[in-house]
């Protein structure tokens, strides 16, 4: 196991698997206006392609954790990847919006497997503080895929059409599945039985009664909701309101992804020294400052891309600080139930993000203000929920080793 933890190829496989879900989410966002026009549906209905798939990820994350605790990380991950490939195929050839939504939901359920299990695999091999650093490094490398995805999706949309986005996801999924099958051994050998619905919900209830778990999980949930509020509505704001092309939106998005990578890189370097809790507070505070700055910028300087994307650079850096540390903290509360904790934390993340994404995406009034309002609300709730959960615990006085 120690040799596995030091293997660079093992980390490459984890990065590739983890990137599939964000790739599938981000690549078709520049195509939402084209999907709406081609399938002749309303903006709110087209938005369901995004938000319902996020909801599907949320629900499936509840299942993957306990299943992997029973059957192992590797077979559970491979099963999820097969679902991902099926969903990509259905989405590519969807004749109408209903089939497209179904295909995206199947794809999302499959993509939830690596999102849930790679964090658990890391926790199998590393301690709490080291897990935060490793999650940060893997997230930093993994961001390359969703960083390029909107740009790739925008150009595929402009050159070929929106269906090419889902075909591209399928091709990448085939490669990643082959890598997982050939390069990822099992890391969980102390199997536990699947508790059934009653036992599963009892475990979830135990976690939800733990203030530390709730603080970490809710912080990461609202943090992701702030980003999803942006991701869901930004294509409309940039392409329709600001009258830029889909490919231009994709290029703007690269800057945000680079900032998120920077935040993860810094978190990977200093999390063990600074401490998980303090990194979460610092990142959450930066996110609140960034979203308020975004509102100020578009109010003072008008509806131009830099006024929107400039402050979001700080938001991405703050999220890069807090998200890997919050997830490492959440799955370390109950080490024997790391799979269940990862699944429940992921469920709360994606469910909250799906709600904010749908509200932000469908509230289109010809201005960027609704989107920015949801971003401010989510980032403020992320900081508040964490501070309430850890009130009186001396976050700033404890050492990182604790």
Secondary structure as a PSIPRED ss2 file (coil, helix, strand):
# PSIPRED VFORMAT (PSIPRED V4.0)

   1 X C   1.000  0.000  0.000
   2 X H   0.000  1.000  0.000
   3 X H   0.000  1.000  0.000
   4 X H   0.000  1.000  0.000
   5 X H   0.000  1.000  0.000
   6 X C   1.000  0.000  0.000
   7 X C   1.000  0.000  0.000
   8 X H   0.000  1.000  0.000
   9 X H   0.000  1.000  0.000
  10 X H   0.000  1.000  0.000
  11 X H   0.000  1.000  0.000
  12 X H   0.000  1.000  0.000
  13 X H   0.000  1.000  0.000
  14 X H   0.000  1.000  0.000
  15 X H   0.000  1.000  0.000
  16 X H   0.000  1.000  0.000
  17 X H   0.000  1.000  0.000
  18 X H   0.000  1.000  0.000
  19 X H   0.000  1.000  0.000
  20 X H   0.000  1.000  0.000
  21 X H   0.000  1.000  0.000
  22 X H   0.000  1.000  0.000
  23 X H   0.000  1.000  0.000
  24 X H   0.000  1.000  0.000
  25 X H   0.000  1.000  0.000
  26 X H   0.000  1.000  0.000
  27 X H   0.000  1.000  0.000
  28 X C   1.000  0.000  0.000
  29 X H   0.000  1.000  0.000
  30 X H   0.000  1.000  0.000
  31 X H   0.000  1.000  0.000
  32 X H   0.000  1.000  0.000
  33 X H   0.000  1.000  0.000
  34 X H   0.000  1.000  0.000
  35 X H   0.000  1.000  0.000
  36 X H   0.000  1.000  0.000
  37 X H   0.000  1.000  0.000
  38 X H   0.000  1.000  0.000
  39 X C   1.000  0.000  0.000
  40 X C   1.000  0.000  0.000
  41 X C   1.000  0.000  0.000
  42 X C   1.000  0.000  0.000
  43 X H   0.000  1.000  0.000
  44 X H   0.000  1.000  0.000
  45 X H   0.000  1.000  0.000
  46 X H   0.000  1.000  0.000
  47 X H   0.000  1.000  0.000
  48 X H   0.000  1.000  0.000
  49 X H   0.000  1.000  0.000
  50 X H   0.000  1.000  0.000
  51 X H   0.000  1.000  0.000
  52 X H   0.000  1.000  0.000
  53 X H   0.000  1.000  0.000
  54 X H   0.000  1.000  0.000
  55 X H   0.000  1.000  0.000
  56 X H   0.000  1.000  0.000
  57 X H   0.000  1.000  0.000
  58 X H   0.000  1.000  0.000
  59 X H   0.000  1.000  0.000
  60 X H   0.000  1.000  0.000
  61 X H   0.000  1.000  0.000
  62 X H   0.000  1.000  0.000
  63 X H   0.000  1.000  0.000
  64 X H   0.000  1.000  0.000
  65 X H   0.000  1.000  0.000
  66 X H   0.000  1.000  0.000
  67 X H   0.000  1.000  0.000
  68 X H   0.000  1.000  0.000
  69 X H   0.000  1.000  0.000
  70 X H   0.000  1.000  0.000
  71 X H   0.000  1.000  0.000
  72 X C   1.000  0.000  0.000
  73 X H   0.000  1.000  0.000
  74 X H   0.000  1.000  0.000
  75 X H   0.000  1.000  0.000
  76 X H   0.000  1.000  0.000
  77 X H   0.000  1.000  0.000
  78 X H   0.000  1.000  0.000
  79 X H   0.000  1.000  0.000
  80 X H   0.000  1.000  0.000
  81 X H   0.000  1.000  0.000
  82 X H   0.000  1.000  0.000
  83 X H   0.000  1.000  0.000
  84 X H   0.000  1.000  0.000
  85 X H   0.000  1.000  0.000
  86 X H   0.000  1.000  0.000
  87 X H   0.000  1.000  0.000
  88 X H   0.000  1.000  0.000
  89 X H   0.000  1.000  0.000
  90 X H   0.000  1.000  0.000
  91 X H   0.000  1.000  0.000
  92 X H   0.000  1.000  0.000
  93 X C   1.000  0.000  0.000
  94 X C   1.000  0.000  0.000
  95 X C   1.000  0.000  0.000
  96 X C   1.000  0.000  0.000
  97 X H   0.000  1.000  0.000
  98 X H   0.000  1.000  0.000
  99 X H   0.000  1.000  0.000
 100 X H   0.000  1.000  0.000
 101 X H   0.000  1.000  0.000
 102 X H   0.000  1.000  0.000
 103 X H   0.000  1.000  0.000
 104 X H   0.000  1.000  0.000
 105 X H   0.000  1.000  0.000
 106 X H   0.000  1.000  0.000
 107 X H   0.000  1.000  0.000
 108 X H   0.000  1.000  0.000
 109 X H   0.000  1.000  0.000
 110 X H   0.000  1.000  0.000
 111 X H   0.000  1.000  0.000
 112 X H   0.000  1.000  0.000
 113 X H   0.000  1.000  0.000
 114 X H   0.000  1.000  0.000
 115 X H   0.000  1.000  0.000
 116 X H   0.000  1.000  0.000
 117 X H   0.000  1.000  0.000
 118 X H   0.000  1.000  0.000
 119 X H   0.000  1.000  0.000
 120 X H   0.000  1.000  0.000
 121 X H   0.000  1.000  0.000
 122 X H   0.000  1.000  0.000
 123 X H   0.000  1.000  0.000
 124 X H   0.000  1.000  0.000
 125 X H   0.000  1.000  0.000
 126 X C   1.000  0.000  0.000
 127 X C   1.000  0.000  0.000
 128 X H   0.000  1.000  0.000
 129 X H   0.000  1.000  0.000
 130 X H   0.000  1.000  0.000
 131 X H   0.000  1.000  0.000
 132 X H   0.000  1.000  0.000
 133 X H   0.000  1.000  0.000
 134 X H   0.000  1.000  0.000
 135 X H   0.000  1.000  0.000
 136 X H   0.000  1.000  0.000
 137 X H   0.000  1.000  0.000
 138 X H   0.000  1.000  0.000
 139 X H   0.000  1.000  0.000
 140 X H   0.000  1.000  0.000
 141 X H   0.000  1.000  0.000
 142 X H   0.000  1.000  0.000
 143 X H   0.000  1.000  0.000
 144 X H   0.000  1.000  0.000
 145 X H   0.000  1.000  0.000
 146 X H   0.000  1.000  0.000
 147 X H   0.000  1.000  0.000
 148 X H   0.000  1.000  0.000
 149 X H   0.000  1.000  0.000
 150 X H   0.000  1.000  0.000
 151 X H   0.000  1.000  0.000
 152 X H   0.000  1.000  0.000
 153 X H   0.000  1.000  0.000
 154 X H   0.000  1.000  0.000
 155 X H   0.000  1.000  0.000
 156 X H   0.000  1.000  0.000
 157 X H   0.000  1.000  0.000
 158 X H   0.000  1.000  0.000
 159 X H   0.000  1.000  0.000
 160 X C   1.000  0.000  0.000
 161 X C   1.000  0.000  0.000
 162 X C   1.000  0.000  0.000
 163 X H   0.000  1.000  0.000
 164 X H   0.000  1.000  0.000
 165 X H   0.000  1.000  0.000
 166 X H   0.000  1.000  0.000
 167 X H   0.000  1.000  0.000
 168 X H   0.000  1.000  0.000
 169 X H   0.000  1.000  0.000
 170 X H   0.000  1.000  0.000
 171 X H   0.000  1.000  0.000
 172 X H   0.000  1.000  0.000
 173 X H   0.000  1.000  0.000
 174 X H   0.000  1.000  0.000
 175 X H   0.000  1.000  0.000
 176 X H   0.000  1.000  0.000
 177 X H   0.000  1.000  0.000
 178 X H   0.000  1.000  0.000
 179 X H   0.000  1.000  0.000
 180 X H   0.000  1.000  0.000
 181 X H   0.000  1.000  0.000
 182 X H   0.000  1.000  0.000
 183 X H   0.000  1.000  0.000
 184 X C   1.000  0.000  0.000
 185 X C   1.000  0.000  0.000
 186 X C   1.000  0.000  0.000
 187 X C   1.000  0.000  0.000
 188 X C   1.000  0.000  0.000
 189 X C   1.000  0.000  0.000
 190 X C   1.000  0.000  0.000
 191 X C   1.000  0.000  0.000
 192 X C   1.000  0.000  0.000
 193 X C   1.000  0.000  0.000
 194 X C   1.000  0.000  0.000
 195 X C   1.000  0.000  0.000
 196 X H   0.000  1.000  0.000
 197 X H   0.000  1.000  0.000
 198 X H   0.000  1.000  0.000
 199 X H   0.000  1.000  0.000
 200 X H   0.000  1.000  0.000
 201 X H   0.000  1.000  0.000
 202 X H   0.000  1.000  0.000
 203 X H   0.000  1.000  0.000
 204 X H   0.000  1.000  0.000
 205 X H   0.000  1.000  0.000
 206 X H   0.000  1.000  0.000
 207 X H   0.000  1.000  0.000
 208 X H   0.000  1.000  0.000
 209 X C   1.000  0.000  0.000
 210 X C   1.000  0.000  0.000
 211 X H   0.000  1.000  0.000
 212 X H   0.000  1.000  0.000
 213 X H   0.000  1.000  0.000
 214 X H   0.000  1.000  0.000
 215 X H   0.000  1.000  0.000
 216 X H   0.000  1.000  0.000
 217 X H   0.000  1.000  0.000
 218 X H   0.000  1.000  0.000
 219 X H   0.000  1.000  0.000
 220 X H   0.000  1.000  0.000
 221 X H   0.000  1.000  0.000
 222 X H   0.000  1.000  0.000
 223 X H   0.000  1.000  0.000
 224 X H   0.000  1.000  0.000
 225 X H   0.000  1.000  0.000
 226 X H   0.000  1.000  0.000
 227 X H   0.000  1.000  0.000
 228 X H   0.000  1.000  0.000
 229 X H   0.000  1.000  0.000
 230 X H   0.000  1.000  0.000
 231 X H   0.000  1.000  0.000
 232 X H   0.000  1.000  0.000
 233 X H   0.000  1.000  0.000
 234 X H   0.000  1.000  0.000
 235 X H   0.000  1.000  0.000
 236 X H   0.000  1.000  0.000
 237 X H   0.000  1.000  0.000
 238 X H   0.000  1.000  0.000
 239 X H   0.000  1.000  0.000
 240 X H   0.000  1.000  0.000
 241 X H   0.000  1.000  0.000
 242 X C   1.000  0.000  0.000
 243 X C   1.000  0.000  0.000
 244 X C   1.000  0.000  0.000
 245 X C   1.000  0.000  0.000
 246 X H   0.000  1.000  0.000
 247 X H   0.000  1.000  0.000
 248 X H   0.000  1.000  0.000
 249 X H   0.000  1.000  0.000
 250 X H   0.000  1.000  0.000
 251 X H   0.000  1.000  0.000
 252 X H   0.000  1.000  0.000
 253 X H   0.000  1.000  0.000
 254 X H   0.000  1.000  0.000
 255 X H   0.000  1.000  0.000
 256 X H   0.000  1.000  0.000
 257 X H   0.000  1.000  0.000
 258 X H   0.000  1.000  0.000
 259 X H   0.000  1.000  0.000
 260 X H   0.000  1.000  0.000
 261 X H   0.000  1.000  0.000
 262 X H   0.000  1.000  0.000
 263 X H   0.000  1.000  0.000
 264 X H   0.000  1.000  0.000
 265 X H   0.000  1.000  0.000
 266 X H   0.000  1.000  0.000
 267 X H   0.000  1.000  0.000
 268 X H   0.000  1.000  0.000
 269 X H   0.000  1.000  0.000
 270 X H   0.000  1.000  0.000
 271 X H   0.000  1.000  0.000
 272 X H   0.000  1.000  0.000
 273 X H   0.000  1.000  0.000
 274 X H   0.000  1.000  0.000
 275 X C   1.000  0.000  0.000
 276 X H   0.000  1.000  0.000
 277 X H   0.000  1.000  0.000
 278 X H   0.000  1.000  0.000
 279 X H   0.000  1.000  0.000
 280 X H   0.000  1.000  0.000
 281 X H   0.000  1.000  0.000
 282 X H   0.000  1.000  0.000
 283 X H   0.000  1.000  0.000
 284 X H   0.000  1.000  0.000
 285 X H   0.000  1.000  0.000
 286 X H   0.000  1.000  0.000
 287 X H   0.000  1.000  0.000
 288 X H   0.000  1.000  0.000
 289 X H   0.000  1.000  0.000
 290 X H   0.000  1.000  0.000
 291 X H   0.000  1.000  0.000
 292 X H   0.000  1.000  0.000
 293 X H   0.000  1.000  0.000
 294 X H   0.000  1.000  0.000
 295 X H   0.000  1.000  0.000
 296 X H   0.000  1.000  0.000
 297 X H   0.000  1.000  0.000
 298 X H   0.000  1.000  0.000
 299 X H   0.000  1.000  0.000
 300 X H   0.000  1.000  0.000
 301 X H   0.000  1.000  0.000
 302 X C   1.000  0.000  0.000
 303 X C   1.000  0.000  0.000
 304 X C   1.000  0.000  0.000
 305 X H   0.000  1.000  0.000
 306 X H   0.000  1.000  0.000
 307 X H   0.000  1.000  0.000
 308 X H   0.000  1.000  0.000
 309 X H   0.000  1.000  0.000
 310 X H   0.000  1.000  0.000
 311 X H   0.000  1.000  0.000
 312 X H   0.000  1.000  0.000
 313 X H   0.000  1.000  0.000
 314 X H   0.000  1.000  0.000
 315 X H   0.000  1.000  0.000
 316 X H   0.000  1.000  0.000
 317 X H   0.000  1.000  0.000
 318 X H   0.000  1.000  0.000
 319 X H   0.000  1.000  0.000
 320 X H   0.000  1.000  0.000
 321 X H   0.000  1.000  0.000
 322 X H   0.000  1.000  0.000
 323 X H   0.000  1.000  0.000
 324 X H   0.000  1.000  0.000
 325 X H   0.000  1.000  0.000
 326 X H   0.000  1.000  0.000
 327 X H   0.000  1.000  0.000
 328 X H   0.000  1.000  0.000
 329 X H   0.000  1.000  0.000
 330 X H   0.000  1.000  0.000
 331 X H   0.000  1.000  0.000
 332 X H   0.000  1.000  0.000
 333 X C   1.000  0.000  0.000
 334 X C   1.000  0.000  0.000
 335 X H   0.000  1.000  0.000
 336 X H   0.000  1.000  0.000
 337 X H   0.000  1.000  0.000
 338 X H   0.000  1.000  0.000
 339 X H   0.000  1.000  0.000
 340 X H   0.000  1.000  0.000
 341 X H   0.000  1.000  0.000
 342 X H   0.000  1.000  0.000
 343 X H   0.000  1.000  0.000
 344 X H   0.000  1.000  0.000
 345 X H   0.000  1.000  0.000
 346 X H   0.000  1.000  0.000
 347 X H   0.000  1.000  0.000
 348 X H   0.000  1.000  0.000
 349 X H   0.000  1.000  0.000
 350 X H   0.000  1.000  0.000
 351 X H   0.000  1.000  0.000
 352 X H   0.000  1.000  0.000
 353 X H   0.000  1.000  0.000
 354 X H   0.000  1.000  0.000
 355 X H   0.000  1.000  0.000
 356 X H   0.000  1.000  0.000
 357 X H   0.000  1.000  0.000
 358 X H   0.000  1.000  0.000
 359 X H   0.000  1.000  0.000
 360 X H   0.000  1.000  0.000
 361 X H   0.000  1.000  0.000
 362 X H   0.000  1.000  0.000
 363 X C   1.000  0.000  0.000
 364 X C   1.000  0.000  0.000
 365 X C   1.000  0.000  0.000
 366 X C   1.000  0.000  0.000
 367 X C   1.000  0.000  0.000
 368 X C   1.000  0.000  0.000
 369 X H   0.000  1.000  0.000
 370 X H   0.000  1.000  0.000
 371 X H   0.000  1.000  0.000
 372 X H   0.000  1.000  0.000
 373 X H   0.000  1.000  0.000
 374 X H   0.000  1.000  0.000
 375 X H   0.000  1.000  0.000
 376 X H   0.000  1.000  0.000
 377 X H   0.000  1.000  0.000
 378 X H   0.000  1.000  0.000
 379 X H   0.000  1.000  0.000
 380 X H   0.000  1.000  0.000
 381 X H   0.000  1.000  0.000
 382 X H   0.000  1.000  0.000
 383 X H   0.000  1.000  0.000
 384 X H   0.000  1.000  0.000
 385 X H   0.000  1.000  0.000
 386 X H   0.000  1.000  0.000
 387 X H   0.000  1.000  0.000
 388 X H   0.000  1.000  0.000
 389 X H   0.000  1.000  0.000
 390 X C   1.000  0.000  0.000
 391 X C   1.000  0.000  0.000
 392 X C   1.000  0.000  0.000
 393 X C   1.000  0.000  0.000
 394 X C   1.000  0.000  0.000
 395 X C   1.000  0.000  0.000
 396 X C   1.000  0.000  0.000
 397 X C   1.000  0.000  0.000
 398 X C   1.000  0.000  0.000
 399 X C   1.000  0.000  0.000
 400 X C   1.000  0.000  0.000
 401 X C   1.000  0.000  0.000
 402 X C   1.000  0.000  0.000
